[in-house]
Structure formats: C-alpha cells, structure tokens
Amino acid sequence: MPDLASIARPPSPLTEGKLERMPGYSRRQAPLGSIDNKDGQFTYSNLEDLETTEHSTLASRSSKVQMVNMAADTINAFSPGRPVTFISVGSGHLLSEELIHRQLSEEKKKDIRWRCIDPIYLPHGISHGIFTKGKNARIQFGKNKDAKAFSSSQAYLSKQEHGESIADGDKKSDVVVFVNDPPSILPKDYERMSALLREEGFLIRGKTIEENEIKKANAILLTVAPNEQKYTQQLKGLSEDLSRGGITFSANMIKCLPQSDGTYEYIAGGNVSKTLQEKVKQQVSYTSERLPKDKAPIEKLNTGIEICIEGIGKANKDIIAVKTIFSDFDRSVEQVVQHFSNANGSVVLAKLENNETSITKIKS
C-alpha cells in the first residue's frame, strides 16, 4: 500500500535544467529591433501553446523559475482541506501558471481554482493572431483544471454564475494574487526621457477597452495638450501602445478611477493645470449625481468626461482633449487585493517585477 504522506508531498523545486528537459519545451528569440524585441534581450519560453516572456533585467528565466517555486511553496503550505483560489493578473499565455500547477502536491491540485485575467482574452481591439494564440493557451492550460479566464479585473469581479458572484464565492478559500512580470518600461527608453518628463509624468500600463464593453474597464484617461503636431503624434503613439496592452509615460493626462464607494480618484501629470483638474472633478461629480442610479460608476465617469471634452473644444480650438477608456493594470491589482481583504482564509500577493520576487501577506 503506498505511503499517503509521500503521495501528498510536492515535487522537488523547479530548476532551469528541469524546465529545458520537459517534453515540448522550446526557447526562441524574436528578431532584434522587432516590436517584440526592441532591445535584443527578450526571449520566449514555450511549452507547446503555453508561453512566457523573459528579459534579462525585467524578468529573467531564473527569476521566473524562482517565482514559480515561491508561489507553489506558498500554496502547498496553506491549511489542508481548504480550497485555494489563484488569481493571475496579466496571465498572458499561462506558462508560469502551468509550471506552478505542476509544482503543487496532489491534494492541492484537486483544491485549486484558477482565475486568469488578461486583455488578450477579449477579441475586440486585439488582432486575430494574438487572440487566437491566447485562446489556444487557455485551452491547453484549462485541461483537467478548474480554470476560468477574464479580459479584465472588472469582468472577473462582476461575473455571476447561477445568480451568484464568482469572486464572492472565491472569498471562501485561501487566495493567491499573482503579478508576474507586469508591463515595464525598458531601461534604455526610460533613460531617453527628459528629466522633466520623468519628474512630471507618470507610468500608465493597461489595455484600451471598446466603448460597448465599458463595464469591463476600470479607468478613463483624459489627455489635454496643445493642438500641435508633436502632441498629436504622441496621442497616436499612446493609442497604439495601449491598444496592444502596453505602457506609456505622460505628463499631459489625468487618470480617472472609479472607487468602490462611488467616488472617483484622479491622478494628474505635471503638465495638467490645477484649474483643469478641478473642473474635471466638479463636472464628473455633478454629472454622476444626476444620472440614473443603475448606471455603473465607469459609465457615469465616461459621460462626465465627454462633457468636459466638449467644453474644452468650445473654449479653445488650440487645445486637443481626448479620452481613452481602458483597463488599468495597477488598478486591477488594487481591485483584486481589496476585494479579497476580507476573505475567509489567508491572502497573499506573489509578485515578480524588475527581476525582484516577493511574497506579501495581505491577510493571515
């Protein structure tokens, strides 16, 4: 009769050597200078349709292997018999998640629920090739697992099944919020920025959302700048970056974020005047109070921002004002962590960013 203790014991730690020896594993590098490899340091590890992106200073293969072991060890150490919900924000093509699953003890594999969040799972605004690649990864990863995919944190938190909230049901478990290599600005790109932009601007990372899918968004950007060629070019670049689910850095924006209590938070770049900031706040507040109560906060915000843009256009033809509805990456992480702050079990944040791995206890 087999030893029950040995059955429950997790596998030995993952190493780069073990990863390379896995059936179906391969590694490739995109052409230097291509959009996927601007500085020549990006590499892609694949396990059939599953993939992870590696970069020497942002998320090396060794740091990703370390993160896999840390996350799996955390799950294996949770109390036996309690389910575990693993929420991956920016899950992409799911190789890290698959490797974590393989490092779990057999009993934890039976108890775990996977919630995978990434804009590439939304077909609108994504190229057919990118969406198909993400779909194939989800199909492979989902085999023999309790796994659900969502295009944004808002889509996950608002999703219901059989009249009940999935995310509220997940509160009954232990929880791991996983942030694995979020969008980051390349060191050489950051160095090229002017000192003033680095001081006055802020980093924006996320994915644009079509207006007919606005309830899946959690933020709206309002960009106000002189109606000059260099600024219109910057706006075009912003739109292209965020449409791909990337990043941008700007001092000419206000990031407007609905809060759970019905209020709004505003983060403004250094080039946005205090007068304009105050006008936006007042208009959004005035508008949201007068719209029907069944309107979602993001919809009320959108209406308020549209009125602001109309007013700016009428007041000064030398100024351009543009809105961008999107799913903000950092806000997504905040929303998920906040939602599970009162979960029944333990809650931890597992994070890999700029080659630094960490496990933070949110709730014991």
N, C-alpha and C positions, 0 to 999 in steps of 0.2 A: 504494500500500500504506500503511495507517495507521501512524503512529508509535507503536510499542509503549510508549514511555515516557509518551506522552500518555494512552494507554488506562489505565495503572496509576495516573495522577495522581488524587488525591481531588478532590471538588468544592470550590469556594470556600467559606469559612466560612458557616455558617447565620446569618441575621440575623432580627430580628422581622419586618421587611418581607417577607423571603422566605417566612417561615412563613405570614404572612397571605395571601400570593398563591398558596399551594398549593391545588390543586383539592380541594374537600371540607372545607377548614378553616373552623371557626367558633369563636366565643367567646361565653360566656354567664356570667351571674352568678345564683347561687341567691338566692331571696327573703331579704331581711335578717331575721335572727333565726331562720331555719330551722336545723335541726340541721347542715346542710351549710355554713352561712354565719353563724355566731354573732356575728361582729363586723363583718360587712358588707364584709370585704376579700378574700373568697375568690372566685376566678374560675376558670372551667374552659375549657381549650382542647381542641377536638375535631378529629380528622381521621377523619371517618366514625365507626366504633365505637371508635376509639382516643381516649384522654383523658388529660390531666394536670391536676393541681390546682395553682393558683397563689395565692400570698398575698404581700402587699407586704413584710412583714418576715420571713417564713419561707422562701419560695421564689417569688420574683417571676418573671415571664416572662423578663426579661432574664437573671437568674441561671440559669434553666433552659437558655436558649439557650447561655450561656457553658459550662455543664456539658456539653451535647451536643458542642460543638466540642472541649472539652478531652478528653473520653473518646474521640471519634473520632480526634483527632490522636495520642493515645497508642497506639491500636490500629494506625493506619496506620504508625507509627514502629517497630513490632515487626519482628523479623527476617523477611525474605521466606521463604516456603515452609514456615513453621511454623504449625500451626493455632492458633486463638485461641478460648478459652472465656470467654464474658461471662456472669457470674453476677449477676443483678439481685435484690437482697434488698428486698422491698417493691415489686415491679414494677407492681402495680396494673393499670391499663388500657393500659399499654405504649406511650403516645405518645412518651415520651422515647427508649425503646429503638428505635422505628421511625425516629425522626429521626437517631439515631446511626448506624443501619444505612445510611441514605441518604447519610451523610457519609463513608462508607468508600470506599476505592479498590475497583475491580472485583475485584482479586485477593484483597483482604481479605474482601469479601463472600462469596467462594467458600470461604474458610478458616474462617469464624466459626461457632461453636456457641453458641446462646443457651440459658441456664438461668434461667428466670423463677420467682421464689419469692414467693408471697403467700397469706395465709389466705383471700382471697376465691375462690381456686380450689377450696376444699373445700366441697362442698354442705351438709354438716351444720352446723347452727347459723348459717347465713347465709340471709338472706331470698332468696326465689326471684328477685326482681328484681335483686339485687346479684350473685348467682351467674350469672344469665343474661347480664348486662352484661359480667361478666368473661370468660365463655365466648365471647361474640361478639368481644371484643377479642383473645382468644387465637387465634381462628380467622383473623381478618384479619391479625394480626401474623405468624402462622405460615406464610402463603403464601410458597412458594419460599425457605424458610429451614430450617435445622436447628435447630428450637426445641422445647424441652420445658418443661412447666410443673409446678410442685410447690406443695403447700399449705404447706410449712414447710421449714426448712433440714434438719431431721432426715429428712423424707421424701426430700429430694434425696440426702443423704449415705448413706442406707440403700438406695436404689433400685438394683435389679440388672436387667440385660438379658442374656439368653443366659448366665446364670450368672456374670456379671462386674459389678462395681460401676461405675455410670456415672461417679460422682465420681472414682473412682480412675483411670478411663480418661482423664478430663479433665485429670489431672495431667501428661499428656504434652505439653500445649500451653502457650502463654503464657496468662495469666489476668488478667482484669479483674473485681474485685469492685466492684459498683456500688451505692451507697447514695444514693438520690435523694429528698430531702425526707422523712426518716423522721417518724413521728408526733411532734409537738412541742406543748408546752403554749402556749396563746395568752398573749402578754404581759399582757393585762388580767386573765386568770384567775390568772396567777402573782402579780400584784400584790395580788389579793384574798385570797390565802392569808395566814394569820397568820405572823408572824416565826418562831414556834416550829415550825410545820409545815414551813416552808421549811428550817429548821435541822435538824430531827429526821427529816424524811421523805425519801423517795427516789422518783424517777420510774419508773413501770412502764409499758411500752408493748408491746403484743402482742395476741394473739387467743386466746380460750379454745378448747380442744380437747375434744371429747366423749371420755368415758372409753373407749369402744370403739375410739377412734383414738389411744390414749395414746402409742403408739410414735412418733407424729408430733409429740409435744410435747417440749420441752427444759427445762421448768421447772414447778415447782408452788409456788403461793403458799399460805402458811398465815397466815390472819388471825385474831388473837386480840384481843377487845375486850370491854368491859363490855356486858352484855345490857341495853342501854338503847336507846330509840327512835332517838336521833340516830345511834348506831352501826349499828343495823340498816338505817337509811336509807342510810348511807354504803356498806354492803356491797351493797345493792341497786344503787346507782349504779355501784359497781365492776364488778359483774357485767354491767350493761348496757353500760358503756364497753368492757370487754374482749371482750364477745360481738360487738361491731361491729368489733373490730380497732382499738381506740383506745388511750387513755392514761389513767392515773390517778396520783395522788400520795398516798402514805400513810406514816404513821409507826407503823402498827399491824400490820405484816406482816413475815414472814420469807420471802424469796425463796430457794428451794432449787433448786440447779442441779447435775445430774449432770456429772461430769468424765470426760474420755476415759480416765483411769487407774482408773476405778471408784470414786473418792472423790466427795465432794459438797462444794460451796461453798454458804455461807449468807450472805445479805445481810439484815440486820435493821434495821428502823426504830427510831427512838429511844425509842418507847413500849413496846418489847418487852423484858422483863426479861432480864438475863443468865442467871438461873436457868432460864427457859423455853427460851432459846436452847440452853443446854447439854443440857437434857432432850431436845429435838428431835434434836440431833446424836447423842446416845447411843442414842436409840431407833432412828433410821434406820440407824445403824451396826450395832447389834445385829440388827435385822431383816434387813438386806441380806446379812449374813454367813450367815444361816440359811435363806435362800430358795434354790431351785434355781439353779444357775449359768446355765441357759439363759434365765432371766428378764432382761429388759432393765433397765438401771440406773434408768430412769424408772419402771418397774413396781415395782421394789424400793422406790424412794423413796415411791411412792404408798401402798404397804402400810404403810410406817413412819409416814407422816403420818396415815393413818387410825387407827392405834393411838394416836398422840398425841392426836388429836381425841376419841377415845373416852375416854381417860384424863382429859382436861381436863373433859369433860362430867360425868363421875362425881365429880370432885373439887370442882367449884364450879359450881352452877347459875346463878350471877350472871355467868358468863363465856360468851361465844359463841366458837366456833372453827370456821372454815370453810376448806376447801381450794379452790383454783382451779387446774385443770390447763390449761396454756396454752403457746403458742409465744412465747417472749420475743424481741422484736426485736433487742435489743442482743446477747443471747447468740447469736442466729442469725448475726449478722455475725461475731462472735468465732469461732464454729464453722467457718464457711466459710473465713475467713482462716487459721485454724490448720490446717485440712485441706490447704490449698494452700501452706503454708510450705515444703514440700519438693518442690514441683512441678519438672518438668524445665526449664521456661522461666522467663521473667520473670513476676512477680506484682505487680499494683498495686491500690491501693484508691482508687477515684474516689468522691468524696463531695460532696453538697450538703446543708448543714444550716444553718438560720438565715441563709439568704442568703449563706453563705460556701462557695465551691467550693474543692476541693483534690484533688491527685493525690499519693498517698504510695506510694513504692516499698517493697514488702514483701520482694521478692527480685529481684535483678538477673539 
